[in-house]
């Protein structure tokens, strides 16, 4: 780590080609960015390259908000390797567990419904004209995830099945709230994962990861199927969350909103900059704050509407 808080991996691995040869550094093929698995001091880490400092800051900012709101996340540090900047992420995986991502869970359920000619229960418009990939992407929402999990764990004892599904879905709902507040546009079905204990069959969501595609209002609206930024469409998405959620989730969302004002985001940005030595330009900082403030105002109107109902 240098004096600014950035971890300089070249100082840990001074002979980069040799390290590659000895498999200390191993290419991670499952990532969209260049990424490498590193192993030192009996720990595994993923170094994932990023395009810019703001991208890293957005990821760290979501992580900080999540931790303060009781959501478990991966442990991330700002780091450099050669000429690349990126995130150094501690491997959360443990022995004695099997790991299955959301795409696998949803595909299992999709194939079952397809096999019994019941795809219409997914209520996806024009489903007969969509590719399997497109269908799986549209299945990645709370109601269908719940049904897919119940199908996945149906062979377990009914009590354990119910406990697993309820545990996972409560955390999913919390993350949906956080993703909406932070304008996350990349929580696709391979971007969440379940850890299953091999012996007890108990299951839980793994820590939250890969949150750099946040704080971008336009990309977020496009992701949820809105081609412009009319507020009534935002109300529709949020109203679906509020209408379909229990009181716990509604209260959680409102508390999350209240505890993360734009002024608090400014404080977080300053703290993260000092902690990681990660400096953004004034323009880069203002871009993050402008998107967040706009979304915050839209949510404020929706919450007021909810109280008047």
LUMGU-397077 format. One line per 8 residues: number of its first residue (from 1); their letters; for each residue x, y, z of C-alpha. Coordinates in nm, 4 decimals. Layout:
<recs>
NUM = A = X/Y/Z ~ ... .
</recs>
This chain:
<recs>
1 = XXXXXXXX = 0.0000/0.0000/0.0000 ~ 0.1345/0.3426/-0.0869 ~ 0.1052/0.6541/0.1245 ~ -0.2301/0.7418/-0.0318 ~ -0.4052/0.4148/0.0563 ~ -0.3820/0.2489/-0.2867 ~ -0.2534/-0.1105/-0.2916 ~ 0.0297/-0.1372/-0.5463 .
9 = XXXXXXXX = 0.0289/-0.5026/-0.6478 ~ 0.3571/-0.4739/-0.8397 ~ 0.5309/-0.4406/-0.5048 ~ 0.3763/-0.7697/-0.3942 ~ 0.4437/-0.9461/-0.7252 ~ 0.7625/-0.7840/-0.8602 ~ 0.8188/-1.0619/-1.1150 ~ 0.4874/-1.0526/-1.2957 .
17 = XXXXXXXX = 0.5709/-1.2993/-1.5797 ~ 0.7129/-1.5515/-1.3338 ~ 0.4091/-1.5154/-1.1144 ~ 0.1877/-1.5929/-1.4128 ~ 0.3935/-1.9002/-1.4928 ~ 0.3665/-2.0270/-1.1367 ~ -0.0103/-1.9715/-1.1340 ~ 0.0116/-1.7173/-0.8519 .
25 = XXXXXXXX = -0.1741/-1.4902/-1.0876 ~ -0.4448/-1.6609/-1.2919 ~ -0.6706/-1.5034/-1.5534 ~ -1.0359/-1.4953/-1.4507 ~ -1.2331/-1.5810/-1.7625 ~ -1.5746/-1.5207/-1.6053 ~ -1.5368/-1.1423/-1.5885 ~ -1.6254/-0.8908/-1.8588 .
33 = XXXXXXXX = -1.3202/-0.6798/-1.7713 ~ -0.9666/-0.8138/-1.7569 ~ -0.9383/-0.9815/-1.4186 ~ -0.6879/-1.2007/-1.2379 ~ -0.7045/-1.4297/-0.9392 ~ -0.4145/-1.3621/-0.7041 ~ -0.3021/-1.5704/-0.4104 ~ -0.0777/-1.4518/-0.1303 .
41 = XXXXXXXX = -0.0639/-1.4938/0.2467 ~ -0.3018/-1.7926/0.2174 ~ -0.5809/-1.5751/0.0785 ~ -0.7291/-1.5492/-0.2696 ~ -0.8108/-1.2125/-0.4237 ~ -0.9659/-1.1035/-0.7507 ~ -0.8067/-0.8049/-0.9194 ~ -1.0601/-0.6635/-1.1621 .
49 = XXXXXXXX = -0.9513/-0.3836/-1.3919 ~ -1.1703/-0.0742/-1.4257 ~ -1.1935/0.1885/-1.6967 ~ -1.1711/0.4934/-1.4723 ~ -1.1432/0.6226/-1.1182 ~ -1.5157/0.7129/-1.1062 ~ -1.6035/0.3506/-1.1860 ~ -1.3999/0.2336/-0.8855 .
57 = XXXXXXXX = -1.5428/0.5063/-0.6643 ~ -1.9003/0.4105/-0.7544 ~ -1.8332/0.0518/-0.6518 ~ -1.6761/0.1597/-0.3211 ~ -1.9622/0.4025/-0.2579 ~ -2.2295/0.1340/-0.3031 ~ -2.0284/-0.0950/-0.0750 ~ -2.0135/0.1725/0.1962 .
65 = XXXXXXXX = -2.3865/0.2438/0.1746 ~ -2.4603/-0.1293/0.1833 ~ -2.2497/-0.1972/0.4926 ~ -2.4089/0.0962/0.6749 ~ -2.7507/-0.0470/0.5873 ~ -2.6825/-0.4016/0.7064 ~ -2.6140/-0.5572/0.3659 ~ -2.3119/-0.7871/0.3502 .
73 = XXXXXXXX = -2.0684/-0.7023/0.0699 ~ -1.7353/-0.8205/-0.0595 ~ -1.4288/-0.6461/0.0844 ~ -1.2789/-0.4188/-0.1817 ~ -0.9698/-0.2017/-0.2071 ~ -0.8486/0.0372/-0.4755 ~ -0.5376/-0.1158/-0.6359 ~ -0.3024/-0.0987/-0.9337 .
81 = XXXXXXXX = -0.1283/-0.3750/-1.1266 ~ 0.1168/-0.2661/-1.3928 ~ -0.0505/0.0142/-1.5829 ~ -0.4016/-0.0977/-1.4829 ~ -0.6234/0.0453/-1.2105 ~ -0.8953/-0.1618/-1.0521 ~ -1.0541/-0.3270/-0.7529 ~ -0.8832/-0.5838/-0.5312 .
89 = XXXXXXXX = -1.1589/-0.8059/-0.3935 ~ -1.1171/-1.0648/-0.1185 ~ -1.2512/-1.4052/-0.2273 ~ -1.5655/-1.4785/-0.0230 ~ -1.5909/-1.8453/-0.1213 ~ -1.5374/-2.1111/0.1472 ~ -1.4730/-2.4828/0.1577 ~ -1.7796/-2.6931/0.2275 .
97 = XXXXXXXX = -2.0100/-2.4867/0.0078 ~ -2.1304/-2.5110/-0.3484 ~ -2.2055/-2.1935/-0.5389 ~ -2.4783/-2.1386/-0.7964 ~ -2.5528/-1.8103/-0.9689 ~ -2.8874/-1.6578/-1.0528 ~ -2.8699/-1.7529/-1.4198 ~ -2.8508/-2.1214/-1.3263 .
105 = XXXXXXXX = -3.1431/-2.0937/-1.0826 ~ -3.3623/-1.9166/-1.3366 ~ -3.2665/-2.1449/-1.6251 ~ -3.3578/-2.4513/-1.4190 ~ -3.7044/-2.3065/-1.3590 ~ -3.7394/-2.1923/-1.7211 ~ -3.6573/-2.5385/-1.8558 ~ -3.9136/-2.6934/-1.6208 .
113 = XXXXXXXX = -4.1876/-2.4568/-1.7367 ~ -4.0922/-2.5054/-2.0993 ~ -4.1021/-2.8820/-2.0566 ~ -4.4607/-2.8724/-1.9286 ~ -4.5673/-2.6001/-2.1786 ~ -4.6372/-2.3463/-1.9042 ~ -4.4124/-2.0528/-1.9992 ~ -4.7164/-1.8252/-1.9903 .
121 = XXXXXXXX = -4.6967/-1.8220/-1.6075 ~ -4.3924/-1.5966/-1.6469 ~ -4.6211/-1.3231/-1.7878 ~ -4.3559/-1.1989/-2.0293 ~ -4.5069/-1.0182/-2.3321 ~ -4.4351/-1.1800/-2.6708 ~ -4.2382/-1.4545/-2.5011 ~ -4.2746/-1.6798/-2.8053 .
129 = XXXXXXXX = -4.0622/-1.4352/-3.0074 ~ -3.7815/-1.3995/-2.7522 ~ -3.4546/-1.5880/-2.7272 ~ -3.3801/-1.7934/-2.4183 ~ -3.1241/-1.5335/-2.3062 ~ -3.3797/-1.2534/-2.3343 ~ -3.6356/-1.4553/-2.1382 ~ -3.3868/-1.5327/-1.8599 .
137 = XXXXXXXX = -3.3003/-1.1636/-1.8352 ~ -3.6678/-1.0707/-1.7983 ~ -3.7120/-1.3388/-1.5328 ~ -3.4595/-1.1612/-1.3105 ~ -3.7102/-0.9891/-1.0808 ~ -3.8318/-1.0607/-0.7294 ~ -4.1516/-1.2554/-0.8006 ~ -3.9995/-1.4989/-1.0505 .
145 = XXXXXXXX = -3.6814/-1.5388/-0.8470 ~ -3.8980/-1.6424/-0.5513 ~ -4.0799/-1.9033/-0.7625 ~ -3.7543/-2.0285/-0.9120 ~ -3.6023/-2.0725/-0.5663 ~ -3.9044/-2.2658/-0.4437 ~ -3.8685/-2.4941/-0.7452 ~ -3.4924/-2.5330/-0.6865 .
153 = XXXXXXXX = -3.5347/-2.6315/-0.3198 ~ -3.8575/-2.8310/-0.3607 ~ -3.6793/-3.1624/-0.2863 ~ -3.5697/-3.0477/0.0584 ~ -3.7673/-3.0798/0.3775 ~ -4.0580/-2.8287/0.3456 ~ -3.9438/-2.6325/0.6513 ~ -3.5854/-2.6027/0.5229 .
161 = XXXXXXXX = -3.7088/-2.5129/0.1749 ~ -3.9257/-2.2326/0.3158 ~ -3.6459/-2.1071/0.5417 ~ -3.3932/-2.0977/0.2568 ~ -3.6292/-1.9141/0.0226 ~ -3.7397/-1.6605/0.2831 ~ -3.3818/-1.5900/0.3931 ~ -3.2600/-1.5383/0.0383 .
169 = XXXXXXXX = -3.5578/-1.3314/-0.0737 ~ -3.5466/-1.0947/0.2224 ~ -3.1879/-1.0121/0.1319 ~ -3.2806/-0.9878/-0.2355 ~ -3.5469/-0.7318/-0.1490 ~ -3.2944/-0.5279/0.0501 ~ -3.0543/-0.5307/-0.2433 ~ -3.3298/-0.4330/-0.4856 .
177 = XXXXXXXX = -3.3964/-0.1295/-0.2658 ~ -3.0279/-0.0390/-0.2628 ~ -2.9947/-0.0951/-0.6380 ~ -3.2888/0.1355/-0.7047 ~ -3.1516/0.4072/-0.4792 ~ -2.8025/0.3853/-0.6336 ~ -2.9273/0.3379/-0.9918 ~ -2.7583/0.0018/-1.0431 .
185 = XXXXXXXX = -2.7873/-0.0989/-1.4089 ~ -2.5869/-0.4221/-1.4070 ~ -2.7476/-0.6566/-1.1525 ~ -2.8169/-0.9174/-1.4195 ~ -2.8853/-1.2810/-1.3407 ~ -2.5188/-1.3829/-1.3318 ~ -2.4444/-1.0980/-1.0939 ~ -2.5875/-1.2602/-0.7824 .
193 = XXXXXXXX = -2.5047/-1.5966/-0.6323 ~ -2.6195/-1.8435/-0.3692 ~ -2.3959/-2.0409/-0.1315 ~ -2.5304/-2.3830/-0.0336 ~ -2.3847/-2.5724/0.2618 ~ -2.2987/-2.9195/0.1325 ~ -2.3826/-3.0912/0.4621 ~ -2.6807/-2.9005/0.6071 .
201 = XXXXXXXX = -2.8326/-2.7836/0.2728 ~ -2.8826/-2.4384/0.4247 ~ -2.8522/-2.1644/0.1621 ~ -2.7910/-1.7922/0.1603 ~ -2.6985/-1.5126/-0.0779 ~ -2.3282/-1.4513/-0.1124 ~ -2.2005/-1.1002/-0.0339 ~ -2.2999/-0.8221/-0.2728 .
209 = XXXXXXXX = -2.0436/-0.7680/-0.5498 ~ -1.9860/-0.5964/-0.8850 ~ -2.1591/-0.2634/-0.8223 ~ -1.9543/-0.0264/-1.0375 ~ -2.2361/0.0336/-1.2897 ~ -2.4193/0.2679/-1.0554 ~ -2.5037/0.6379/-1.0175 ~ -2.5863/0.6761/-1.3854 .
217 = XXXXXXXX = -2.9472/0.7874/-1.4155 ~ -2.9874/0.7403/-1.7919 ~ -2.8389/0.3892/-1.8070 ~ -3.0473/0.2882/-1.5068 ~ -3.3721/0.4007/-1.6701 ~ -3.2816/0.2245/-1.9931 ~ -3.2090/-0.0936/-1.7985 ~ -3.5546/-0.1021/-1.6423 .
225 = XXXXXXXX = -3.7173/-0.0479/-1.9812 ~ -3.7678/0.3279/-1.9813 ~ -3.6375/0.5163/-2.2834 ~ -3.6624/0.8604/-2.1251 ~ -3.6970/0.9848/-1.7688 ~ -4.0703/1.0488/-1.7137 ~ -4.1479/1.0285/-1.3456 ~ -4.4669/0.8273/-1.3740 .
233 = XXXXXXXX = -4.2646/0.5325/-1.5070 ~ -4.0425/0.5494/-1.2024 ~ -4.3525/0.5521/-0.9865 ~ -4.4682/0.2355/-1.1603 ~ -4.1484/0.0474/-1.0769 ~ -4.1419/0.1688/-0.7186 ~ -4.5137/0.1117/-0.6694 ~ -4.4682/-0.2491/-0.7768 .
241 = XXXXXXXX = -4.2000/-0.2851/-0.5108 ~ -4.4186/-0.1253/-0.2427 ~ -4.7337/-0.3122/-0.3428 ~ -4.5674/-0.6522/-0.3581 ~ -4.3557/-0.6136/-0.0448 ~ -4.4264/-0.6830/0.3171 ~ -4.4114/-0.4070/0.5775 ~ -4.0516/-0.4957/0.6618 .
249 = XXXXXXXX = -3.9304/-0.4252/0.3074 ~ -4.1300/-0.1027/0.2795 ~ -3.9877/0.0244/0.6056 ~ -3.6404/-0.0861/0.5025 ~ -3.6623/0.1101/0.1777 ~ -3.7888/0.4227/0.3497 ~ -3.5149/0.4018/0.6135 ~ -3.2509/0.3419/0.3467 .
257 = XXXXXXXX = -3.3751/0.6501/0.1652 ~ -3.3816/0.8676/0.4770 ~ -3.0322/0.7639/0.5866 ~ -2.8669/0.8347/0.2510 ~ -2.9407/1.1944/0.1608 ~ -2.7309/1.3655/-0.1092 ~ -2.5446/1.5424/0.1716 ~ -2.4511/1.2049/0.3204 .
265 = XXXXXXXX = -2.3210/1.0922/-0.0194 ~ -2.0869/1.3929/-0.0234 ~ -1.9538/1.2835/0.3163 ~ -1.9041/0.9269/0.1929 ~ -1.7184/1.0449/-0.1168 ~ -1.4780/1.2484/0.0941 ~ -1.4206/0.9610/0.3364 ~ -1.3543/0.7119/0.0563 .
273 = XXXXXXXX = -1.1208/0.9516/-0.1218 ~ -0.9114/0.9891/0.1931 ~ -0.9205/0.6187/0.2791 ~ -0.8230/0.4877/-0.0640 ~ -0.6262/0.7784/-0.2075 ~ -0.8791/0.7863/-0.4886 ~ -0.9143/1.1377/-0.6251 ~ -1.1928/1.2439/-0.8602 .
281 = XXXXXXXX = -1.2110/1.5681/-1.0513 ~ -1.4755/1.8234/-0.9580 ~ -1.6668/1.7352/-1.2749 ~ -1.6583/1.3606/-1.1987 ~ -1.7823/1.4172/-0.8446 ~ -2.0595/1.6485/-0.9614 ~ -2.1759/1.3938/-1.2192 ~ -2.2238/1.1302/-0.9500 .
289 = XXXXXXXX = -2.4027/1.3738/-0.7203 ~ -2.6266/1.5129/-0.9960 ~ -2.7551/1.1661/-1.0903 ~ -2.8070/1.0684/-0.7289 ~ -2.9848/1.3923/-0.6395 ~ -3.2198/1.3625/-0.9370 ~ -3.3140/1.0052/-0.8483 ~ -3.3509/1.1030/-0.4820 .
297 = XXXXXXXX = -3.5997/1.3760/-0.5737 ~ -3.8027/1.1374/-0.7899 ~ -3.8203/0.8843/-0.5060 ~ -3.9245/1.1595/-0.2636 ~ -4.2274/1.2370/-0.4803 ~ -4.3179/0.8712/-0.5019 ~ -4.2964/0.8237/-0.1247 ~ -4.5196/1.1246/-0.0698 .
305 = XXXXX = -4.7685/0.9763/-0.3153 ~ -4.7512/0.6443/-0.1281 ~ -4.8388/0.8156/0.2013 ~ -5.1428/0.9826/0.0444 ~ -5.2863/0.6546/-0.0818 .
</recs>
